[in-house]
Amino acid sequence: MKTRLEKIFVVFIVISLLSGAVAISNRIEIENSHNQVEIFIDYFEVNELARQSDQSMEWWLDYFKKLGVTHVVLEEESVGLMRQALMPLRVEVGQDLLKEWNWQQFVPPVLSEYHETQGINDYDFILMTKDEKIYNQIASGLISRYQEDRYKLYPDVEGNVIVIHGTIEDAVYSPPADLMDFEGENYYREVRLHSSQLTRLGLGFDEEKINRIQKTGLGIMPRPYSYSDWGGTKYLKGYLNDLEKWDMIPSVLFFGGKQLPGYDDNSLSLLGQFMLKNDVKVGLVESSFQREHLEQDGLEELTEMLDFKAVRVFNVWPFVQERYQYYHYEGAEEIENTLYRAVTERNIRMIYFKPFKETSMVYVTDPNEYQNIFQRFETRIDSHGLTIGEASVFPDTTPGLLLQMMMSIGIAAAAIWLLKILFPFSDRVLTVLLILCVMLIISILLISQDWGEKLSALSAAILFPSLSMWLFCNQTYRWMMSSQRMSYTEALKNGVLLLLKMSLISGIGALLVAAMLSDVRYLLEIDIFRGVKAGQLVPIGLFGVVFLHFFGYRRNEEVIKKPGIRPSEIKLLLLENIRVLYVAILGFLMIAGYIYIARTGHEGSLQPTEIEMIIRNILEEKLLVRPRTKEFTVAFPALIMGAYIASLKFKSLIFISGLAAVIGQTSIVNTFSHLRTPVVVSVIRTLYSLAAGTFFAALYLGIFILFVWILEKWGPRLWRALEKK
């Protein structure tokens, strides 16, 4: 029977749950409305594809338009692009030019005169051409976008010259090279100036390319490139004028370079006003390791100016382009899988598409390959209620401070409840602690909502899986104290019921994390929940404490009937003689722990094997969403088997079963901690894992009972030795 204080705990948690349900309901509603995916394609990549195929650039653009592409990403002309097009243009960095002996003989006279009067520095960027059209194009681009003191123009019949003033911040270096002497010993580390970032300065858009795209009926996404102090007000105005002049205002705008145009001289608001006026969304390009977005100065400020009218963009990175005939597929199915995951699991609503590659240089030129992938992709996302169209956006939504405070009182109650379980404090002391805990967490929310919501979410991620592990230890303790061994049917039934109860408790924590952090900043991954690792590791430590509470360390039969933490047992554990077996077990646990943490997240150092990825892909194709492998193959089955293991009175195996179980319970919360993933997807993923985990548990349990029967029948001496342990 529950005490009065425990009833208060329950009431607080129910209030917290109801508040969380309101926030989750709002989140699900906006996630369901966020249902259109837009596809842009890269001009340069399609041009290269056309050069390697039997079809023209125009044919390919029209073909991709029929497949659902809406816009072509077009960069401004730059010296770099001109050089790639093999235009008659000589480019030098000051340092390389000056170190050539008698260099004046090989350059136009005006450049020698410039050096004598003003001097060329090491980082100046020097352009020379006899082609008047190229010279005029570069000169007009500089005049329209940059301040006059940043460059010098010298038209000359013997060779036109442009000097762009550079600094060390513009320099691009080759990787350091270790030079060796004749004996093979390191002699000197050389760092060479390779080029200049000024090769990518935007010089305006090419009219011929614009006409080529617009004739196909496709829109243009004119992508600017800005860095350092080269993207000021003049550049921004020139860029925006071009957008209106050529009628190429896109639905989504994303940026190249290290910062946004207008950031350096505080004219970013000019860009924001233009985008608001023309209903242009800002594109947040997801990083290559699939977490957050590429960092660019001014990007988040612009997103806030636009009231978070932003779209997460998936860039088909070069390593993704080369996943043709990957994992033993016949075509580009793995690229399709990559796009499918991005859209259904990570709130991606714009795909920056690039053609497939057989190698880093060779494109796939069979049109049917693209048609097959686009059609299958559209069919697969349809099962999630998603369609191809103009990219949808989240509204500027937040759970609200009041709801967060109501959620936080349940989290405070969980903290004090866990304290009550483990330590013999009086209810009066615990009541005071509960009041103080509620006041503390609400105060933090009032002082800093950002920190308060993160602290509350982290607490929920730790406390509720820990409470579920208390239930595990409490129940397995009762089964161990019972004299009756379970049958296969009883063990499976009891284990499944225990799994469901524990998962419901952990599910409370999962719901509160997903509700507490349901602000649009988290859905767009402008901000992220950084307590994922702690939420996985701390409950493991707390499980160890709870296990000691019930089972102790080397506790005899009489004492074990009285649960509680005993300092003498902790002292015995700490002063235990270290045996080789203990070291081996510790080493195994450290390796397992490393694998567990390293496999968490895309940026980890240890990624799934090829066979694992093939199995994952099969599950994704057959099911609406793939269940988490560690949950249904290890953690949930081990938890269910804990019921039978407890009836065998094996404390060591109960502990191992509990270690696997706590990983499963924290994984439930971790699933919902990926805030970019729609809540419905996380719910379905967890239900799949529970169902599949029950199936595997039934299989494992049958094998384990058979093993025990054989051991009892054929190895009684070994069995008695194990029983004593």
C-alpha positions in Angstrom: 0.0 0.0 0.0 1.3 3.4 -1.0 2.2 6.0 1.7 0.8 9.5 1.5 4.1 10.8 0.2 4.1 8.2 -2.6 0.6 9.2 -3.6 1.9 12.8 -3.9 4.7 11.4 -6.1 2.1 9.7 -8.3 -0.1 12.8 -8.5 2.9 15.0 -9.5 4.0 12.5 -12.2 0.4 12.3 -13.6 0.3 16.1 -13.8 3.6 16.0 -15.5 2.4 13.4 -18.0 -0.8 15.3 -18.8 1.2 18.4 -19.5 3.7 16.5 -21.6 0.8 14.9 -23.5 -0.5 18.4 -24.4 3.0 19.5 -25.7 3.5 16.2 -27.6 0.0 16.5 -29.2 1.0 20.0 -30.5 4.3 18.6 -31.7 2.7 15.7 -33.6 0.2 18.1 -35.2 2.9 20.3 -36.6 5.1 17.3 -37.6 2.2 15.9 -39.6 1.7 19.2 -41.5 5.5 19.3 -42.3 4.9 16.9 -45.2 6.4 18.2 -48.5 9.9 17.4 -49.8 11.5 19.5 -52.5 14.4 18.5 -54.7 17.1 20.8 -56.1 19.8 19.7 -58.5 23.4 21.0 -59.0 24.2 22.7 -62.3 27.8 21.9 -62.4 27.2 18.2 -61.6 24.5 17.8 -64.3 26.8 19.5 -66.8 29.6 17.0 -66.0 27.0 14.2 -66.4 26.0 15.5 -69.8 29.6 15.7 -71.0 30.0 12.0 -70.2 26.7 10.9 -71.7 25.1 10.9 -75.1 22.5 13.5 -74.1 22.8 17.3 -73.9 22.7 19.4 -70.7 19.2 20.6 -71.7 18.0 17.1 -72.1 19.1 16.1 -68.7 17.6 19.2 -67.0 14.3 18.4 -68.7 14.5 14.8 -67.7 15.2 15.6 -64.0 12.3 18.1 -64.1 10.0 15.2 -65.1 11.3 13.2 -62.2 10.2 15.9 -59.7 13.2 18.3 -59.5 12.0 22.0 -59.1 15.2 24.1 -59.1 18.8 24.1 -60.3 21.5 25.3 -57.9 23.6 27.8 -59.7 26.7 29.4 -58.2 28.0 32.8 -59.3 30.7 32.9 -61.8 34.2 33.0 -60.3 37.8 32.7 -61.4 37.8 29.1 -60.2 34.9 28.2 -62.4 36.5 30.0 -65.4 39.7 28.0 -64.9 37.7 24.8 -64.8 36.1 25.8 -68.1 39.7 26.2 -69.5 39.2 29.9 -70.4 42.3 31.7 -71.5 43.1 33.2 -68.1 46.4 33.2 -66.2 46.1 33.3 -62.4 48.9 33.9 -59.9 49.3 34.4 -56.2 51.8 37.1 -55.4 54.3 34.9 -53.6 54.5 32.4 -56.4 54.9 35.1 -59.0 57.6 37.0 -57.2 59.8 34.1 -56.5 60.2 33.3 -60.2 63.5 34.7 -61.6 63.0 37.5 -64.2 59.2 37.2 -63.9 58.7 40.7 -65.4 59.6 39.3 -68.9 56.6 37.0 -68.8 53.8 39.3 -67.7 52.1 42.4 -69.3 54.2 45.6 -68.8 51.4 47.2 -66.7 51.9 44.6 -64.0 55.7 45.4 -63.8 54.8 49.1 -63.5 52.3 48.3 -60.8 54.9 46.4 -58.8 57.4 49.2 -59.1 55.0 51.9 -57.9 52.7 50.1 -55.4 54.3 46.7 -54.8 52.8 43.2 -55.1 52.4 41.4 -51.7 52.6 37.7 -51.1 48.9 37.2 -50.9 47.7 39.4 -53.8 45.6 37.6 -56.4 46.7 38.5 -59.9 44.6 37.8 -63.1 46.0 38.2 -66.6 44.2 37.7 -69.9 44.2 38.9 -73.5 40.6 38.0 -73.9 38.7 41.3 -73.6 35.4 39.6 -72.9 36.8 37.6 -69.9 38.4 40.7 -68.6 35.2 42.8 -68.8 33.2 40.0 -67.1 35.6 39.9 -64.2 35.9 43.6 -64.0 32.2 44.3 -64.0 31.7 41.6 -61.4 34.2 43.3 -59.1 32.8 46.8 -59.7 29.2 45.7 -59.0 30.0 43.8 -55.8 33.1 45.0 -54.0 34.7 48.3 -52.7 37.0 50.0 -55.2 40.0 49.9 -52.8 39.9 46.1 -52.8 41.2 45.7 -56.4 43.0 47.4 -59.3 42.0 47.2 -63.0 44.5 47.6 -65.8 43.2 47.2 -69.3 46.0 46.9 -71.8 46.4 45.9 -75.4 49.4 43.7 -74.5 47.4 41.9 -71.7 44.7 43.0 -69.3 45.6 42.8 -65.6 43.5 42.7 -62.5 45.1 42.8 -59.0 42.9 41.8 -56.1 44.4 42.8 -52.8 44.7 39.7 -50.6 45.9 38.9 -47.0 47.1 35.9 -45.2 43.5 35.1 -44.3 42.8 34.5 -48.0 45.7 32.0 -48.4 45.1 28.4 -49.2 48.0 26.0 -48.3 48.9 22.5 -49.4 49.1 19.9 -46.6 52.5 20.0 -44.9 55.2 17.9 -46.6 58.0 16.2 -44.6 61.3 16.6 -46.5 64.0 14.0 -45.9 67.8 14.0 -46.3 69.8 11.3 -48.2 69.7 9.0 -45.2 65.9 9.1 -45.0 65.8 11.3 -41.8 63.4 14.1 -41.4 65.1 17.3 -42.6 62.4 20.0 -42.8 58.6 20.3 -42.8 57.5 22.4 -45.8 54.2 24.3 -46.0 53.5 25.6 -49.5 51.1 28.4 -50.5 48.8 26.6 -53.0 46.2 29.2 -54.0 43.8 31.8 -52.7 40.2 31.7 -51.5 39.7 34.7 -53.8 39.3 32.2 -56.7 35.8 31.7 -55.4 34.8 35.4 -55.2 31.3 35.8 -56.6 31.4 37.8 -59.8 27.7 37.7 -60.8 25.7 35.1 -62.7 26.3 33.9 -66.2 23.4 34.9 -68.5 23.9 32.0 -70.8 23.5 29.5 -68.0 20.5 31.3 -66.7 18.8 31.2 -70.1 19.7 27.5 -70.5 18.0 26.6 -67.2 15.0 28.9 -67.6 14.2 27.5 -71.0 13.5 24.1 -69.4 11.0 25.6 -67.0 13.0 24.9 -63.9 13.6 27.5 -61.3 17.1 28.7 -60.3 18.5 28.6 -56.8 21.3 31.2 -57.0 23.7 30.2 -54.3 26.0 32.9 -53.1 29.5 32.4 -51.7 30.8 34.7 -48.9 33.6 34.6 -46.5 35.7 36.9 -44.3 35.0 40.5 -45.1 34.3 40.0 -48.8 30.5 39.7 -48.3 29.5 43.2 -47.2 26.6 45.4 -48.1 27.7 46.2 -51.6 28.1 42.5 -52.4 24.7 41.7 -50.9 23.0 44.4 -52.8 24.6 43.3 -56.1 23.5 39.7 -55.4 19.9 40.7 -54.5 19.7 42.9 -57.6 20.7 40.0 -59.8 17.9 37.8 -58.2 15.3 40.4 -59.2 16.9 41.2 -62.5 16.9 37.6 -63.7 13.6 36.6 -62.0 15.3 33.8 -60.0 13.9 34.1 -56.5 13.7 30.5 -55.2 11.6 28.9 -52.5 14.6 28.0 -50.4 18.0 29.8 -50.2 21.1 28.2 -48.8 24.6 29.6 -48.7 28.2 28.8 -49.5 31.2 30.0 -47.7 32.0 30.6 -44.0 29.5 33.4 -43.4 26.4 34.9 -44.8 26.4 38.0 -47.1 26.0 41.1 -45.0 27.2 39.5 -41.7 30.4 41.4 -41.5 29.0 45.0 -41.7 25.7 44.4 -39.9 23.6 44.5 -43.1 22.2 41.0 -42.6 18.8 42.5 -41.9 18.7 43.6 -45.6 18.9 39.9 -46.6 16.3 39.0 -44.0 13.8 41.7 -45.2 14.3 40.5 -48.8 13.6 36.9 -47.9 10.5 37.8 -45.8 9.1 40.0 -48.5 9.5 37.2 -51.1 8.6 34.3 -48.8 12.0 32.6 -49.2 13.0 30.0 -46.6 16.5 29.7 -45.3 18.2 26.3 -45.9 20.1 24.6 -43.1 22.5 22.2 -44.8 23.0 19.1 -42.6 26.6 18.3 -41.8 28.2 15.2 -43.4 28.0 13.2 -40.2 24.2 13.8 -40.0 24.1 16.0 -37.0 23.1 19.7 -36.8 24.0 21.9 -39.8 27.1 23.4 -41.4 28.3 26.3 -39.3 28.2 29.7 -41.0 28.4 33.1 -39.3 25.0 34.8 -39.3 23.0 31.7 -40.3 21.2 31.3 -37.0 20.6 35.1 -36.7 19.0 35.0 -40.1 16.8 32.0 -39.2 15.5 33.9 -36.1 14.8 37.0 -38.3 12.6 34.8 -40.5 10.7 33.4 -37.5 12.3 30.0 -38.1 10.9 29.7 -41.6 13.7 27.3 -42.3 14.2 24.0 -44.1 16.7 21.2 -43.3 18.7 20.4 -46.4 20.3 17.1 -47.2 23.4 17.5 -49.4 24.3 14.5 -51.5 27.9 14.5 -50.4 30.6 12.9 -52.8 30.8 9.8 -50.6 27.0 9.4 -51.0 27.2 9.9 -54.8 29.6 7.0 -54.9 27.3 4.5 -53.2 26.3 3.1 -56.5 26.1 -0.7 -56.5 26.9 -0.5 -52.8 26.2 -3.3 -50.2 25.8 -5.7 -53.2 22.8 -3.8 -54.7 22.6 -3.8 -58.5 22.0 0.0 -58.8 21.7 3.1 -56.6 19.4 1.5 -54.0 21.7 2.5 -51.1 21.6 6.1 -52.2 17.8 5.8 -52.2 18.0 4.4 -48.7 20.2 7.3 -47.6 17.7 9.8 -48.9 14.7 7.9 -47.4 16.3 8.0 -43.9 17.1 11.7 -44.2 13.5 12.6 -45.1 11.6 10.2 -42.8 13.9 10.2 -39.7 15.6 13.6 -39.7 13.1 16.2 -40.7 14.9 16.8 -44.0 12.6 18.6 -46.4 15.0 19.6 -49.2 17.4 17.4 -51.1 20.3 19.0 -52.8 20.6 16.2 -55.4 23.7 15.3 -57.4 24.0 12.5 -60.0 25.3 9.0 -59.0 28.9 8.0 -59.6 30.5 4.7 -60.4 33.9 6.1 -59.2 35.0 9.5 -58.0 35.3 10.6 -61.7 32.8 8.5 -63.7 29.0 9.3 -63.6 26.2 6.9 -64.1 24.7 7.9 -67.4 21.8 5.5 -67.7 18.6 7.6 -67.3 16.6 4.5 -66.1 18.7 4.4 -63.0 17.6 7.8 -61.9 13.9 7.1 -62.9 13.9 3.9 -60.8 15.3 5.6 -57.7 13.1 8.7 -57.9 9.9 6.6 -58.3 10.8 4.2 -55.5 11.8 7.0 -53.2 8.4 8.8 -53.8 6.5 5.6 -53.2 8.4 4.9 -49.9 7.9 8.3 -48.4 4.2 8.2 -49.3 3.8 5.6 -46.6 4.9 8.3 -44.1 2.4 10.8 -45.5 5.1 12.7 -47.4 4.9 14.1 -50.9 7.1 15.8 -53.4 6.4 19.5 -53.6 7.6 22.9 -52.3 9.4 22.3 -49.0 7.2 22.8 -46.0 8.3 24.5 -42.8 7.6 24.3 -39.1 5.7 27.1 -37.5 7.6 29.0 -34.7 6.4 26.7 -32.0 7.4 26.2 -28.3 5.8 24.2 -25.5 5.6 27.3 -23.3 7.0 28.0 -19.9 3.9 27.1 -18.0 3.7 23.6 -19.5 7.4 23.1 -18.9 7.0 24.0 -15.2 4.1 21.6 -14.9 6.3 18.9 -16.5 9.2 19.6 -14.2 7.3 18.8 -11.0 6.9 15.2 -12.1 10.6 15.0 -12.8 11.3 16.4 -9.3 9.0 13.8 -7.8 10.8 11.0 -9.6 14.1 12.3 -8.2 12.9 12.2 -4.6 11.1 8.9 -5.1 14.4 7.3 -6.2 16.0 8.8 -3.2 13.3 7.3 -0.9 13.8 3.9 -2.4 17.6 3.9 -1.8 18.0 5.7 1.5 16.1 5.5 4.8 15.1 9.2 5.0 11.9 10.0 6.9 8.8 11.2 4.9 9.1 14.6 6.5 12.6 15.1 5.3 11.7 13.8 1.8 8.7 16.2 1.7 11.0 19.1 2.4 13.4 17.9 -0.2 10.6 17.5 -2.8 9.5 21.1 -2.2 13.0 22.4 -2.5 13.6 20.3 -5.7 10.4 21.7 -7.3 11.3 25.3 -6.3 14.9 24.8 -7.7 13.9 23.5 -11.1 11.1 26.0 -11.6 13.5 28.8 -10.5 16.1 27.7 -13.1 13.3 27.7 -15.8 12.3 31.2 -14.8 15.9 32.5 -14.8 17.0 30.7 -18.0 14.4 28.8 -19.8 17.0 27.4 -22.2 19.1 25.9 -19.4 16.1 24.9 -17.4 14.5 22.8 -20.1 17.8 21.1 -20.9 18.3 20.3 -17.2 14.8 19.0 -16.9 15.1 16.8 -20.0 18.4 15.4 -18.8 16.9 14.6 -15.4 14.0 12.8 -17.0 16.3 10.8 -19.2 18.3 9.6 -16.2 15.6 9.2 -13.5 12.8 7.2 -15.2 15.0 4.5 -16.7 16.6 4.3 -13.2 13.2 3.9 -11.6 12.4 1.1 -14.1 15.6 -0.6 -13.1 14.4 -0.4 -9.5 11.3 -2.3 -10.6 13.6 -4.9 -12.3 15.7 -5.4 -9.2 12.7 -5.5 -6.9 10.8 -8.1 -9.0 13.8 -10.3 -9.7 14.6 -10.2 -6.0 11.1 -11.4 -5.2 11.4 -14.2 -7.7 14.8 -15.2 -6.4 13.4 -15.4 -2.8 10.6 -17.6 -4.0 11.4 -21.4 -3.8 9.7 -22.3 -7.0 11.5 -22.5 -10.4 9.5 -21.1 -13.3 8.4 -23.1 -16.3 9.1 -21.8 -19.8 5.6 -20.4 -20.1 5.6 -18.7 -16.7 9.1 -17.2 -17.3 8.1 -15.8 -20.7 4.8 -14.4 -19.4 6.4 -12.9 -16.3 9.4 -11.5 -18.3 7.2 -9.9 -20.9 4.9 -8.3 -18.3 8.0 -7.0 -16.6 9.4 -5.6 -19.8 6.1 -3.8 -20.6 5.9 -2.3 -17.1 9.5 -1.1 -17.2 9.1 0.3 -20.7 6.1 2.3 -19.6 8.1 3.8 -16.8 11.0 4.6 -19.1 8.5 5.8 -21.7 7.4 8.5 -19.2 11.0 9.9 -19.3 11.0 9.6 -23.1 7.7 11.5 -23.4 8.9 14.3 -21.1 12.2 14.7 -23.0 10.4 14.9 -26.3 7.8 17.3 -24.9 10.1 19.5 -22.9 12.3 20.0 -25.9 9.6 20.4 -28.6 10.6 24.0 -29.5 11.2 24.5 -33.2 14.9 25.1 -32.5 15.2 21.4 -31.6 13.1 20.1 -34.4 15.4 22.0 -36.9 18.6 21.0 -34.9 19.5 24.6 -34.4 19.8 23.5 -30.9 20.2 19.9 -29.7 19.8 17.8 -26.6 23.4 17.3 -25.4 22.6 15.0 -22.5 22.3 11.8 -24.6 25.5 10.2 -23.4 24.8 11.1 -19.8 21.3 9.7 -20.1 22.8 6.4 -21.2 25.7 6.1 -18.8 24.4 7.5 -15.5 21.5 5.0 -15.2 24.0 2.1 -15.5 25.8 3.4 -12.4 22.5 3.9 -10.6 21.5 0.4 -11.5 24.6 -0.8 -9.7 23.5 1.1 -6.6 20.0 -0.4 -6.8 21.4 -3.9 -7.3 23.5 -3.5 -4.2 20.4 -2.4 -2.3 18.5 -5.6 -3.1 21.2 -8.2 -3.5 24.3 -6.8 -1.7 27.8 -8.0 -2.2 28.6 -11.4 -0.8 25.4 -11.2 1.2 24.4 -14.4 3.0 21.0 -16.0 2.9 19.8 -14.5 6.2 20.9 -10.9 5.5 19.7 -10.9 1.9 16.1 -11.0 3.2 16.6 -7.5 4.4 17.3 -5.2 1.4 19.3 -2.0 2.0 22.7 -0.4 1.2 25.3 -1.5 3.8 28.6 0.4 4.1 30.3 -2.8 5.2 29.5 -4.4 1.8 30.7 -1.4 -0.1 33.9 -1.5 1.9 34.3 -5.2 1.2 33.8 -4.6 -2.5 36.3 -1.7 -2.6 39.0 -3.8 -0.7 38.4 -6.9 -2.7 41.5 -8.7 -3.8 42.0 -8.2 -7.6 42.0 -11.5 -9.4 43.0 -12.1 -13.0 39.4 -13.1 -13.7 38.1 -9.7 -12.4 40.6 -7.9 -14.6 39.5 -9.9 -17.6 35.8 -9.2 -16.8 36.6 -5.5 -16.3 38.4 -5.4 -19.6 35.5 -7.1 -21.4 33.1 -4.6 -19.9 35.3 -1.6 -20.9 35.4 -2.9 -24.5 31.7 -3.5 -24.5 31.2 0.0 -23.0 33.4 1.6 -25.7 31.5 -0.2 -28.5 28.2 0.9 -26.9 29.2 4.6 -26.8 31.1 4.6 -30.1 28.2 3.0 -31.9 25.8 5.7 -30.6 25.3 8.5 -33.2 26.7 8.9 -36.7 29.8 10.8 -35.6 31.0 7.9 -33.5 34.4 6.2 -34.4 32.8 2.8 -34.7 30.2 2.3 -37.4 28.0 -0.7 -38.3 29.5 -3.5 -40.3 28.4 -4.3 -43.9 26.2 -7.2 -42.9 24.5 -5.1 -40.3 23.8 -2.4 -42.8 22.3 -5.0 -45.2 20.0 -6.3 -42.5 19.0 -2.8 -41.5 18.2 -2.0 -45.1 16.0 -5.1 -45.4 14.1 -4.1 -42.2 13.6 -0.6 -43.5 12.2 -1.9 -46.8 9.8 -4.3 -45.1 8.7 -2.2 -42.1 7.6 1.4 -41.7 10.7 2.1 -39.6 13.6 0.0 -38.5 13.7 -1.1 -34.9 16.9 -0.5 -32.9 19.1 -3.6 -33.2 20.5 -3.5 -29.6 17.0 -3.3 -28.2 15.4 -6.3 -29.9 18.4 -8.6 -30.2 20.0 -8.1 -26.8 18.5 -5.7 -24.2 14.8 -6.7 -24.3 15.4 -10.5 -24.5 17.9 -10.3 -21.7 15.4 -8.5 -19.5 12.7 -11.1 -20.2 15.1 -13.9 -19.5 15.8 -12.2 -16.1 12.6 -13.8 -14.8 13.8 -17.3 -15.3 17.4 -16.5 -14.2 16.0 -15.1 -10.9 14.1 -18.3 -10.3 17.4 -20.1 -10.6 18.8 -17.9 -7.9 21.9 -16.8 -9.9 22.8 -13.3 -8.6 25.7 -13.0 -11.1 23.4 -13.7 -14.0 20.7 -11.4 -12.7 23.3 -8.6 -12.6 24.3 -9.3 -16.2 20.7 -9.5 -17.3 20.1 -6.2 -15.6 23.1 -4.6 -17.3 21.6 -5.5 -20.7 18.2 -4.4 -19.5 19.3 -0.9 -18.5 20.9 -0.4 -21.9 17.5 -1.2 -23.4 15.6 1.2 -21.1 18.0 4.1 -21.7 17.7 3.3 -25.4 14.0 3.9 -25.3 14.6 7.4 -24.0 17.5 7.9 -26.4 15.1 7.1 -29.3 12.9 10.0 -28.3 15.9 12.2 -27.6 16.6 12.4 -31.3 14.4 15.4 -31.5 14.6 15.8 -35.3 12.8 12.4 -35.6 9.0 12.7 -35.7 7.4 11.4 -32.5 5.2 8.9 -34.3 8.3 7.3 -35.9 9.9 7.0 -32.5 6.8 5.4 -31.1 6.5 2.9 -33.9 10.2 2.1 -33.7 9.9 1.3 -30.0 6.8 -0.9 -30.5 8.6 -2.8 -33.2 11.5 -3.4 -30.9 9.3 -4.6 -28.1 7.5 -7.1 -30.4 10.7 -8.3 -32.0 12.4 -8.5 -28.6 9.7 -10.7 -27.3 10.2 -13.1 -30.3 13.9 -13.3 -29.7 13.4 -13.7 -26.0 11.2 -16.7 -26.6 13.9 -18.2 -28.7 16.8 -17.5 -26.4 14.8 -18.6 -23.3 14.1 -22.0 -24.9 17.8 -22.5 -25.7 18.8 -21.4 -22.2 16.4 -23.7 -20.5 17.6 -26.6 -22.6 21.2 -25.7 -21.7 20.3 -25.7 -18.0 18.6 -29.1 -18.3 21.6 -30.6 -20.0 23.9 -29.1 -17.4 21.8 -30.4 -14.5 21.6 -33.8 -16.0 25.1 -34.3 -17.2 27.2 -31.9 -15.1 25.9 -32.0 -11.5 29.2 -31.3 -10.0 29.7 -28.2 -12.1 26.2 -27.2 -11.4 26.7 -27.4 -7.6 29.8 -25.3 -8.0 28.0 -22.6 -9.9 25.1 -22.6 -7.4 27.4 -21.8 -4.6 28.6 -18.7 -6.4 
